[in-house]
Amino acid sequence: MNYLVKNKDIKDMIYNVRGKEVMLDSDLAILYGCVNGTKTINQSVKRNIERFPSNFYFQLTKEEYYNLKSQIGTASMKRTLPYAFTEQGVAMLSSVLRTKDAARVSVNIMNAFVEMRKIINENKDLFKRIIQIENKTDYIENTLLEHDNQINKIFDKFNRKEDLKSKLFFNGEIYDSYSLIVDIIKEAKEGITIIDNYIDENILKYLKKKGKEVKVTIITSKKSKIYDIDIEKFNEQYNGINIEYTNIFHDRFIIIDNKTLYHLGTSLNYIGSKVFAINKIEDTDYINLLLDKIKTE
């Protein structure tokens, strides 16, 4: 054992755990020249346990040990969690150990603790500033993260078409317009009313996407190219479609759950073939007027 260990070297063995400067039993075993390592220290403590209250000595938790290990850069892990000794605990340990020159080593350790406290005291303003910077950094990071979350929510809503008020489609945007109609169909929880004078059996491709329990009323003219057999076969598998005929409507509409109204600038048969728009009408008076008109027909 080299008893000329400098205070500087010992200071490297002092760590901050639970807000206290402590030394580990493994380092103390080396400094005190314990032949059996930490076993000697642990046996000495147990024989004199009344001299080692919790503010003198305690065992690290797994989390504390992992954190400390990452600071030290130790490659291997001990099978048992180490014990930590405060300055008072180290002083008490030197009095119960029976190793050669324990007192001399204890003096060196005490000096190291004194120097450590001196460094902390002299740089307390710097340490306080570092903590403030770290806290401010955490605040900024958390704020940015919250902003990212809010932005993601906005984009999620946009992608789900939840905030749709109007959408313009150009020639050839067949899938995009089809996809939006499907999203509108999927919104329904109870019922869908489709008003379109020129539909054909292709409307059923959209309605396959509806919820199982959702009822559908199709209002169209006799000019449409959808037939009773189309509806009958669809209902055998998916159920829920009723068709009514009238020629009083010119524009195309989709009503969802009698609460949400969409106005379509073209028939569902021709979406994507020409420039057209889909508009969400939020005025409930329009919805009620349409529903009342349907009932009177």
VOBA-1610 file (N, C-alpha, C; in pm, whole numbers, padded with zeros to 5 digits, always signed):
BEGIN
Met+00085-00120+00000Met+00000+00000+00000Met+00089+00125+00000Asn+00061+00217-00092Asn+00136+00342-00100Asn+00066+00448-00016Tyr+00126+00484+00099Tyr+00063+00579+00189Tyr+00088+00721+00146Leu+00163+00741+00037Leu+00188+00876-00012Leu+00084+00918-00114Val-00036+00860-00101Val-00144+00900-00189Val-00175+01047-00164Lys-00176+01126-00269Lys-00195+01270-00253Lys-00343+01302-00230Asn-00363+01417-00165Asn-00500+01461-00144Asn-00577+01476-00274Lys-00502+01517-00379Lys-00564+01533-00510Lys-00619+01401-00559Asp-00543+01291-00537Asp-00590+01160-00580Asp-00711+01116-00498Ile-00709+01145-00370Ile-00821+01106-00284Ile-00946+01185-00322Lys-00929+01312-00359Lys-01045+01392-00398Lys-01118+01330-00516Asp-01043+01260-00602Asp-01107+01193-00716Asp-01193+01075-00673Met-01177+01034-00547Met-01257+00922-00495Met-01377+00971-00415Ile-01396+01101-00408Ile-01509+01158-00334Ile-01621+01193-00433Tyr-01739+01141-00407Tyr-01853+01160-00498Tyr-01969+01225-00423Asn-02057+01284-00499Asn-02176+01345-00440Asn-02295+01253-00460Val-02349+01203-00350Val-02465+01115-00353Val-02564+01163-00248Arg-02688+01179-00286Arg-02794+01228-00197Arg-02759+01364-00136Gly-02685+01443-00214Gly-02647+01575-00167Gly-02535+01575-00066Lys-02464+01463-00050Lys-02354+01453+00045Lys-02228+01407-00026Glu-02111+01454+00026Glu-01983+01405-00025Glu-01953+01272+00044Val-01932+01168-00035Val-01911+01034+00022Val-01796+00964-00048Met-01750+00855+00017Met-01651+00767-00044Met-01707+00625-00042Leu-01670+00548-00142Leu-01720+00411-00153Leu-01633+00315-00073Asp-01695+00208-00027Asp-01622+00109+00054Asp-01506+00048-00022Ser-01519+00032-00154Ser-01412-00029-00233Ser-01288+00059-00236Asp-01309+00193-00249Asp-01195+00285-00250Asp-01130+00292-00111Leu-01213+00291-00007Leu-01161+00296+00129Leu-01082+00171+00161Ala-01126+00057+00109Ala-01055-00069+00133Ala-00914-00062+00075Ile-00902+00004-00040Ile-00770+00017-00103Ile-00682+00113-00021Leu-00740+00227+00016Leu-00663+00327+00089Leu-00617+00275+00226Tyr-00705+00201+00293Tyr-00670+00149+00426Tyr-00591+00018+00419Gly-00568-00031+00299Gly-00487-00153+00285Gly-00555-00275+00343Cys-00686-00287+00328Cys-00760-00404+00380Cys-00729-00526+00294Val-00673-00629+00357Val-00634-00750+00284Val-00753-00814+00215Asn-00865-00820+00284Asn-00985-00883+00228Asn-01080-00784+00163Gly-01028-00667+00131Gly-01108-00568+00060Gly-01226-00518+00140Thr-01341-00502+00070Thr-01461-00448+00136Thr-01514-00540+00246Lys-01478-00668+00240Lys-01524-00761+00344Lys-01476-00715+00481Thr-01351-00672+00489Thr-01294-00625+00615Thr-01371-00504+00667Ile-01401-00411+00574Ile-01474-00290+00614Ile-01613-00324+00662Asn-01684-00408+00588Asn-01822-00443+00624Asn-01828-00516+00759Gln-01730-00603+00783Gln-01727-00675+00911Gln-01702-00579+01027Ser-01613-00483+01004Ser-01583-00386+01110Ser-01705-00300+01142Val-01779-00263+01037Val-01900-00183+01059Val-02004-00263+01134Lys-02024-00387+01096Lys-02126-00470+01161Lys-02093-00493+01309Arg-01966-00507+01339Arg-01928-00528+01478Arg-01950-00403+01562Asn-01954-00290+01493Asn-01970-00162+01564Asn-02086-00081+01504Ile-02194-00149+01470Ile-02302-00088+01396Ile-02362+00033+01467Glu-02356+00033+01602Glu-02414+00145+01677Glu-02337+00275+01652Arg-02216+00264+01600Arg-02135+00383+01572Arg-02159+00438+01431Phe-02242+00369+01355Phe-02261+00409+01215Phe-02410+00434+01184Pro-02460+00548+01228Pro-02599+00584+01193Pro-02610+00612+01043Ser-02732+00636+00997Ser-02759+00651+00853Ser-02690+00773+00791Asn-02658+00874+00877Asn-02589+00990+00821Asn-02437+00971+00817Phe-02391+00854+00864Phe-02249+00818+00856Phe-02224+00721+00740Tyr-02322+00635+00717Tyr-02297+00530+00618Tyr-02430+00474+00568Phe-02437+00444+00435Phe-02560+00388+00378Phe-02524+00311+00251Gln-02615+00223+00213Gln-02593+00143+00092Gln-02660+00212-00027Leu-02591+00216-00141Leu-02645+00280-00260Leu-02761+00198-00317Thr-02855+00267-00379Thr-02961+00198-00454Thr-02907+00162-00592Lys-02980+00080-00663Lys-02937+00042-00798Lys-02927+00165-00888Glu-03025+00252-00878Glu-03025+00373-00961Glu-02905+00461-00929Glu-02876+00477-00801Glu-02760+00559-00761Glu-02631+00497-00810Tyr-02624+00364-00803Tyr-02501+00296-00845Tyr-02482+00308-00996Tyr-02591+00292-01072Tyr-02580+00305-01217Tyr-02540+00446-01257Asn-02599+00547-01190Asn-02563+00686-01219Asn-02417+00712-01186Leu-02373+00661-01071Leu-02234+00680-01029Leu-02139+00607-01123Lys-02178+00489-01164Lys-02096+00410-01256Lys-02075+00484-01388Ser-02181+00551-01436Ser-02168+00626-01562Ser-02074+00745-01546Gln-02072+00806-01426Gln-01981+00918-01401Gln-01837+00870-01392Ile-01818+00758-01319Ile-01682+00706-01298Ile-01627+00644-01424Gly-01717+00584-01503Gly-01674+00514-01623Gly-01628+00374-01595Thr-01677+00315-01485Thr-01639+00179-01450Thr-01701+00081-01547Ala-01625-00012-01593Ala-01674-00107-01693Ala-01753-00219-01631Ser-01710-00265-01513Ser-01773-00381-01452Ser-01864-00338-01337Met-01958-00425-01304Met-02050-00398-01195Met-02024-00497-01081Lys-02037-00448-00959Lys-02024-00537-00845Lys-02150-00620-00831Arg-02132-00739-00772Arg-02250-00824-00752Arg-02341-00767-00646Thr-02283-00702-00545Thr-02363-00640-00440Thr-02347-00489-00449Leu-02449-00418-00408Leu-02444-00272-00412Leu-02345-00220-00308Pro-02262-00123-00344Pro-02160-00073-00252Pro-02219+00012-00140Tyr-02137+00029-00036Tyr-02174+00117+00075Tyr-02099+00248+00059Ala-02164+00356+00100Ala-02103+00489+00092Ala-02084+00544+00234Phe-01969+00608+00256Phe-01937+00665+00388Phe-01922+00816+00375Thr-01992+00888+00461Thr-01976+01032+00466Thr-01845+01064+00538Glu-01811+01192+00549Glu-01687+01231+00616Glu-01686+01181+00760Gln-01800+01193+00829Gln-01807+01143+00967Gln-01793+00991+00971Gly-01851+00927+00870Gly-01841+00781+00864Gly-01700+00733+00840Val-01627+00806+00756Val-01487+00770+00730Val-01405+00787+00858Ala-01429+00897+00930Ala-01357+00921+01056Ala-01385+00810+01157Met-01510+00768+01165Met-01547+00660+01257Met-01487+00528+01211Leu-01482+00508+01079Leu-01427+00383+01027Leu-01281+00367+01064Ser-01205+00477+01061Ser-01062+00469+01095Ser-01041+00428+01240Ser-01141+00457+01324Ser-01126+00424+01466Ser-01156+00278+01496Val-01229+00212+01406Val-01264+00071+01431Val-01182-00026+01349Leu-01117+00026+01243Leu-01031-00062+01162Leu-00902-00091+01236Arg-00846-00204+01213Arg-00722-00243+01279Arg-00609-00262+01179Thr-00614-00185+01071Thr-00508-00195+00971Thr-00392-00104+01009Lys-00278-00134+00955Lys-00156-00056+00983Lys-00170+00084+00927Asp-00133+00182+01005Asp-00134+00323+00964Asp-00273+00374+00926Ala-00377+00316+00984Ala-00513+00361+00954Ala-00531+00507+00990Ala-00472+00549+01098Ala-00486+00688+01143Ala-00425+00784+01042Arg-00303+00746+00991Arg-00236+00833+00894Arg-00320+00848+00768Val-00375+00737+00719Val-00458+00741+00599Val-00583+00825+00624Ser-00639+00812+00745Ser-00758+00887+00779Ser-00733+01037+00774Val-00615+01079+00820Val-00579+01221+00815Val-00578+01270+00671Asn-00518+01191+00582Asn-00514+01229+00441Asn-00655+01242+00382Ile-00740+01149+00422Ile-00877+01152+00371Ile-00951+01275+00424Met-00931+01306+00555Met-00997+01423+00612Met-00952+01550+00541Asn-00822+01557+00512Asn-00770+01673+00439Asn-00834+01686+00301Ala-00855+01571+00237Ala-00917+01572+00105Ala-01061+01624+00113Phe-01133+01582+00217Phe-01269+01632+00236Phe-01268+01783+00260Val-01171+01829+00340Val-01161+01973+00369Val-01137+02051+00240Glu-01046+02001+00157Glu-01015+02070+00032Glu-01135+02067-00062Met-01207+01954-00060Met-01325+01943-00144Met-01430+02048-00105Arg-01452+02062+00026Arg-01547+02162+00072Arg-01500+02303+00036Lys-01369+02325+00044Lys-01314+02457+00010Lys-01339+02490-00136Ile-01319+02389-00222Ile-01341+02410-00366Ile-01489+02443-00392Ile-01577+02366-00325Ile-01720+02388-00344Ile-01760+02527-00296Asn-01706+02567-00180Asn-01740+02698-00123Asn-01690+02812-00211Glu-01567+02797-00263Glu-01509+02901-00345Glu-01580+02915-00479Asn-01644+02807-00524Asn-01706+02808-00656Asn-01859+02793-00648Lys-01913+02824-00530Lys-02057+02803-00514Lys-02139+02887-00611Asp-02092+03010-00640Asp-02164+03093-00737Asp-02162+03031-00875Leu-02046+02973-00910Leu-02034+02908-01041Leu-02125+02787-01048Phe-02125+02705-00940Phe-02211+02587-00938Phe-02358+02628-00946Lys-02394+02736-00875Lys-02532+02784-00879Lys-02571+02826-01020Arg-02477+02893-01087Arg-02501+02937-01224Arg-02519+02817-01318Ile-02437+02715-01297Ile-02446+02595-01380Ile-02583+02529-01363Ile-02628+02520-01237Ile-02759+02461-01208Ile-02870+02542-01275Gln-02857+02677-01269Gln-02957+02763-01332Gln-02960+02741-01483Ile-02840+02729-01541Ile-02832+02704-01686Ile-02894+02571-01721Glu-02864+02468-01639Glu-02921+02336-01665Glu-03072+02340-01654Asn-03123+02411-01551Asn-03268+02421-01535Asn-03331+02496-01651Lys-03261+02605-01694Lys-03313+02682-01806Lys-03310+02599-01934Thr-03204+02520-01951Thr-03195+02432-02068Thr-03309+02331-02068Asp-03335+02273-01949Asp-03446+02178-01938Asp-03578+02244-01973Tyr-03594+02370-01927Tyr-03719+02443-01955Tyr-03733+02466-02105Ile-03624+02509-02169Ile-03628+02534-02313Ile-03658+02406-02389Glu-03589+02298-02347Glu-03611+02169-02415Glu-03756+02124-02399Asn-03809+02138-02277Asn-03948+02098-02253Asn-04045+02184-02332Thr-04015+02316-02340Thr-04101+02407-02416Thr-04101+02371-02564Leu-03980+02346-02618Leu-03970+02308-02759Leu-04042+02176-02785Leu-04027+02083-02689Leu-04094+01953-02705Leu-04245+01971-02707Glu-04296+02059-02617Glu-04440+02085-02613Glu-04486+02149-02743His-04405+02242-02798His-04439+02305-02925His-04442+02200-03036Asp-04343+02110-03036Asp-04341+02003-03136Asp-04466+01917-03127Asn-04506+01887-03002Asn-04626+01804-02983Asn-04750+01875-03038Gln-04759+02007-03012Gln-04874+02083-03061Gln-04876+02087-03214Ile-04757+02106-03273Ile-04748+02108-03419Ile-04787+01973-03477Asn-04741+01866-03413Asn-04775+01731-03460Asn-04925+01707-03453Lys-04988+01759-03344Lys-05133+01742-03332Lys-05205+01814-03446Ile-05154+01933-03479Ile-05216+02008-03589Ile-05204+01932-03719Phe-05082+01878-03746Phe-05064+01803-03870Phe-05145+01674-03870Asp-05157+01612-03752Asp-05240+01491-03743Asp-05384+01521-03780Lys-05434+01633-03725Lys-05571+01671-03758Lys-05587+01701-03906Phe-05484+01767-03962Phe-05491+01798-04104Phe-05492+01671-04187Asn-05404+01577-04149Asn-05397+01452-04223Asn-05526+01372-04213Arg-05596+01382-04096Arg-05721+01308-04079Arg-05839+01385-04136Lys-05812+01505-04194Lys-05917+01589-04252Lys-06017+01636-04147Glu-05981+01634-04019Glu-06075+01674-03916Glu-06107+01823-03923Asp-06011+01904-03970Asp-06032+02047-03974Asp-06068+02095-04114Leu-06115+02005-04198Leu-06149+02043-04335Leu-06261+02147-04336Lys-06239+02257-04406Lys-06346+02354-04430Lys-06371+02365-04580Ser-06266+02360-04658Ser-06281+02359-04804Ser-06156+02297-04864Lys-06175+02230-04977Lys-06063+02165-05043Lys-06086+02172-05193Leu-05984+02220-05264Leu-05993+02232-05409Leu-05912+02121-05474Phe-05973+02053-05570Phe-05905+01945-05642Phe-05893+01982-05789Phe-05782+01940-05850Phe-05757+01969-05991Phe-05768+01843-06075Asn-05763+01862-06205Asn-05774+01750-06297Asn-05671+01642-06263Gly-05716+01520-06257Gly-05625+01408-06234Gly-05605+01371-06089Glu-05654+01453-05996Glu-05637+01422-05853Glu-05748+01325-05808Ile-05750+01213-05876Ile-05858+01116-05856Ile-05847+01049-05721Tyr-05727+01000-05688Tyr-05714+00928-05562Tyr-05729+01022-05443Asp-05672+01143-05452Asp-05681+01237-05340Asp-05826+01272-05309Ser-05904+01297-05413Ser-06045+01330-05390Ser-06122+01208-05341Tyr-06091+01091-05397Tyr-06154+00967-05350Tyr-06122+00944-05202Ser-05995+00966-05165Ser-05951+00945-05028Ser-06025+01036-04931Leu-06048+01160-04973Leu-06118+01255-04886Leu-06264+01213-04868Ile-06328+01169-04974Ile-06467+01122-04963Ile-06475+01004-04868Val-06379+00913-04877Val-06376+00797-04787Val-06362+00843-04643Asp-06275+00942-04619Asp-06259+00995-04482Asp-06390+01054-04430Ile-06461+01123-04517Ile-06590+01180-04477Ile-06689+01069-04443Ile-06692+00965-04525Ile-06781+00851-04499Ile-06748+00787-04364Lys-06621+00776-04334Lys-06578+00711-04210Lys-06612+00793-04085Glu-06639+00923-04103Glu-06675+01006-03989Glu-06806+00962-03925Ala-06895+00906-04006Ala-07030+00878-03961Ala-07033+00772-03851Lys-07111+00800-03748Lys-07132+00704-03639Lys-07272+00643-03647Glu-07366+00718-03705Glu-07505+00671-03707Glu-07564+00668-03848Gly-07550+00779-03921Gly-07617+00782-04050Gly-07549+00872-04152Ile-07572+00841-04280Ile-07519+00919-04391Ile-07632+00944-04489Thr-07644+01069-04533Thr-07738+01102-04641Thr-07657+01156-04757Ile-07673+01094-04874Ile-07601+01137-04994Ile-07704+01186-05095Ile-07688+01310-05140Ile-07776+01369-05241Ile-07693+01390-05367Asp-07725+01316-05472Asp-07647+01323-05597Asp-07733+01264-05709Asn-07764+01345-05810Asn-07855+01302-05917Asn-07793+01205-06016Tyr-07659+01192-06015Tyr-07595+01119-06123Tyr-07506+01004-06075Ile-07539+00946-05963Ile-07455+00837-05912Ile-07479+00709-05991Asp-07383+00617-05977Asp-07399+00482-06032Asp-07349+00383-05927Glu-07324+00260-05967Glu-07286+00158-05869Glu-07151+00187-05803Asn-07074+00280-05859Asn-06944+00313-05799Asn-06959+00375-05660Ile-07078+00430-05631Ile-07100+00486-05497Ile-07082+00379-05390Leu-07107+00255-05427Leu-07099+00146-05330Leu-06955+00121-05286Lys-06859+00158-05371Lys-06718+00142-05333Lys-06684+00233-05214Tyr-06744+00352-05213Tyr-06725+00441-05100Tyr-06794+00386-04975Leu-06916+00338-04995Leu-06998+00298-04881Leu-06951+00169-04816Lys-06864+00095-04883Lys-06803-00022-04819Lys-06718+00019-04699Lys-06676+00145-04697Lys-06588+00195-04591Lys-06665+00242-04467Lys-06796+00245-04474Lys-06874+00295-04361Lys-06872+00197-04244Gly-06910+00246-04127Gly-06923+00159-04013Gly-07037+00060-04032Lys-07027-00054-03969Lys-07124-00162-03988Lys-07264-00120-03951Glu-07280-00042-03845Glu-07412-00004-03796Glu-07463+00126-03858Val-07386+00189-03944Val-07426+00317-04003Val-07529+00296-04113Lys-07640+00368-04105Lys-07745+00360-04205Lys-07722+00468-04312Val-07754+00434-04437Val-07729+00526-04549Val-07858+00548-04627Thr-07886+00676-04655Thr-07996+00711-04745Thr-07936+00780-04867Ile-07962+00723-04984Ile-07916+00782-05109Ile-08036+00849-05175Ile-08024+00977-05202Ile-08131+01052-05269Ile-08079+01090-05406Thr-08143+01041-05510Thr-08096+01062-05645Thr-08215+01071-05741Ser-08186+01098-05866Ser-08292+01107-05967Ser-08304+00976-06042Lys-08408+00965-06118Lys-08428+00844-06199Lys-08323+00833-06309Lys-08249+00943-06333Lys-08145+00941-06435Lys-08019+00868-06389Ser-08007+00848-06262Ser-07887+00781-06210Ser-07880+00637-06260Lys-07759+00584-06260Lys-07738+00450-06315Lys-07707+00348-06206Ile-07777+00362-06095Ile-07769+00261-05991Ile-07905+00192-05986Tyr-07901+00061-05969Tyr-08025-00015-05981Tyr-08057-00087-05850Asp-08181-00127-05842Asp-08226-00195-05720Asp-08143-00319-05691Ile-08102-00389-05797Ile-08022-00511-05778Ile-07887-00479-05715Asp-07830-00360-05750Asp-07702-00318-05689Asp-07719-00299-05539Ile-07825-00230-05501Ile-07852-00205-05359Ile-07882-00336-05288Glu-07959-00423-05352Glu-07996-00550-05290Glu-07874-00635-05260Lys-07784-00647-05357Lys-07664-00728-05338Lys-07572-00667-05234Phe-07561-00535-05234Phe-07479-00468-05134Phe-07533-00496-04994Asn-07663-00483-04979Asn-07725-00502-04847Asn-07715-00645-04797Glu-07704-00739-04888Glu-07687-00878-04846Glu-07557-00899-04770Gln-07457-00817-04805Gln-07326-00831-04739Gln-07301-00722-04635Tyr-07333-00597-04668Tyr-07297-00485-04580Tyr-07416-00422-04508Asn-07533-00431-04568Asn-07656-00384-04505Asn-07656-00232-04486Gly-07777-00175-04472Gly-07789-00037-04427Gly-07816+00067-04532Ile-07838+00029-04661Ile-07859+00131-04764Ile-08005+00134-04808Asn-08058+00256-04815Asn-08192+00280-04867Asn-08182+00387-04976Ile-08255+00370-05085Ile-08247+00466-05195Ile-08383+00531-05218Glu-08382+00662-05240Glu-08503+00738-05268Glu-08480+00822-05393Tyr-08589+00845-05469Tyr-08577+00916-05596Tyr-08653+01048-05592Thr-08587+01152-05641Thr-08649+01284-05656Thr-08564+01363-05755Asn-08625+01468-05812Asn-08549+01551-05906Asn-08544+01697-05862Ile-08562+01721-05732Ile-08567+01861-05684Ile-08429+01918-05654Phe-08327+01832-05647Phe-08193+01880-05611Phe-08106+01896-05734His-08029+02003-05733His-07930+02023-05840His-07788+01995-05789Asp-07754+02051-05673Asp-07620+02032-05618Asp-07607+01898-05548Arg-07481+01865-05516Arg-07452+01739-05448Arg-07415+01768-05302Phe-07466+01685-05212Phe-07442+01703-05069Phe-07418+01568-05003Ile-07340+01574-04893Ile-07327+01459-04802Ile-07354+01510-04662Ile-07448+01447-04593Ile-07481+01485-04454Ile-07438+01371-04363Ile-07357+01403-04262Ile-07305+01304-04169Ile-07374+01318-04034Asp-07442+01211-03992Asp-07507+01205-03860Asp-07603+01322-03837Asn-07657+01376-03946Asn-07750+01491-03937Asn-07688+01612-03866Lys-07553+01617-03862Lys-07484+01724-03791Lys-07384+01799-03878Thr-07326+01730-03975Thr-07219+01789-04057Thr-07258+01781-04204Leu-07243+01893-04274Leu-07284+01902-04414Leu-07165+01932-04503Tyr-07151+01855-04610Tyr-07048+01879-04711Tyr-07116+01906-04845His-07069+02010-04910His-07120+02044-05044His-07015+02005-05147Leu-07055+01928-05248Leu-06963+01879-05350Leu-06989+01952-05480Gly-06883+01997-05545Gly-06896+02070-05671Gly-06913+01981-05792Thr-06911+01851-05773Thr-06931+01759-05885Thr-06994+01632-05833Ser-07045+01553-05922Ser-07102+01424-05883Ser-06992+01330-05838Leu-07025+01240-05749Leu-06927+01142-05702Leu-06873+01056-05815Asn-06948+01048-05925Asn-06901+00968-06040Asn-06783+01031-06111Tyr-06768+01165-06097Tyr-06671+01237-06181Tyr-06561+01304-06101Ile-06546+01269-05973Ile-06443+01336-05894Ile-06305+01312-05956Gly-06227+01417-05965Gly-06092+01409-06018Gly-06083+01428-06167Ser-06194+01429-06237Ser-06188+01443-06383Ser-06184+01590-06425Lys-06237+01678-06339Lys-06233+01822-06364Lys-06205+01894-06232Val-06174+02023-06242Val-06151+02102-06122Val-06282+02116-06046Phe-06277+02084-05915Phe-06397+02098-05833Phe-06355+02118-05688Ala-06452+02150-05602Ala-06423+02174-05461Ala-06520+02096-05373Ile-06471+02065-05252Ile-06555+02010-05147Ile-06553+02110-05033Asn-06668+02155-04990Asn-06678+02256-04886Asn-06756+02202-04767Lys-06706+02229-04648Lys-06776+02193-04525Lys-06861+02313-04481Ile-06989+02290-04466Ile-07080+02396-04425Ile-07114+02375-04278Glu-07076+02472-04196Glu-07092+02455-04052Glu-07221+02515-03997Asp-07294+02585-04081Asp-07420+02646-04038Asp-07527+02537-04025Thr-07572+02510-03904Thr-07670+02402-03881Thr-07805+02433-03944Asp-07834+02561-03971Asp-07961+02596-04034Asp-07972+02533-04173Tyr-07860+02531-04246Tyr-07861+02469-04378Tyr-07892+02320-04367Ile-07831+02256-04270Ile-07854+02113-04251Ile-08001+02088-04220Asn-08058+02165-04130Asn-08199+02146-04093Asn-08292+02173-04210Leu-08260+02275-04291Leu-08343+02304-04408Leu-08341+02189-04508Leu-08223+02134-04530Leu-08212+02021-04622Leu-08287+01899-04570Leu-08269+01870-04440Leu-08336+01754-04381Leu-08488+01771-04385Asp-08535+01892-04358Asp-08680+01917-04364Asp-08732+01900-04507Lys-08653+01945-04604Lys-08694+01932-04744Lys-08701+01786-04785Ile-08604+01707-04736Ile-08604+01564-04768Ile-08728+01496-04711Lys-08765+01533-04590Lys-08879+01469-04523Lys-09010+01499-04593Thr-09019+01617-04654Thr-09145+01656-04717Thr-09162+01597-04857Glu-09057+01544-04910Glu-09064+01485-05045Glu-09120+01344-05041
//
